[in-house]
């Protein structure tokens, strides 16, 4: 029944690769132009010291060693035989091209079916895209580039100090598609500065641009962030769990049903956060969301206007 509610990533993986496939995090020694002074310092207002890699191994370990450790653990625990190395922390294309080539090539193994690389819309070079296109062809591997966007509201992007524009995201998606690669877009659905209209506009933009995947999460507060300071100073008010569920459903209903939902709700470890998901387990929120969708006959794409709006 859940499969009819939205386009589930685990189902897509099984159909694509013929069996269960697990993503394994890879941590490389990179930073971000929004941290090193190129575009800003301190990063986005919500970004913690680990740059989204709260549960990764040390970046002092080689890519090969990280993959070996993670596949051994996950393979044994979940009886997994196929994997997707996920370059996760910070901006993983923000580095010397020679290093980028080396790290990507180290991730290629017989049990790897895809490589996923998380980065910013303004941090992808033509040289990198051409290299990844070659890897895809030579190794018969899928390659996905994950882009942090979070909001389509230009003022919100400035408020959370993203350091890039909406136009740069659109251009990046077009370039990724032109290279024959897959794309995933990250969205925060309950930013206090976004209205419901922005949530709808986000779903429509992602549909129009043709992102292959989407990852959604709530606005959680990590320690050591600007967001925590705003929260402590009571100049920031978070939406409720029910608000998030309502916005997630609104987003899904306006989203192209062909887009695969990799994540409906994210999380950050308790030791790294002040508040995450209203102190509720992510899977409980997911269950509540699905139950509400079933009860109210909501489903992904119910209000999607169709292929005619794509370009």
Secondary structure, DSSP 8 states (H G I E B T S, - for coil): -GGGTS-BHHHHHHHHHSS-EEEEEE--S---TTTBSSS-BS-STT--TTTT-TT---TTS-HHHHHHHHHHHHHHHH---EEEEEE-SS-TTSS-HHHHHHHHHHT--TTEEEEEEEEETT---HHHHHHHHHHHHHHT-EEEEEEEEE-S-HHHHHHTT--S-HHHHHHHHHHHHHTT-EEEEEEETT-TT--HHHHHHHHHHHHHHT-SEEEEE---EETTSHHHHHHHTT------HHHHHHHHHHHHHTS-TTSEEEESS----GGGEEESGGG--HHHHHHHHHHHHHHHT--TTTT---GGG--
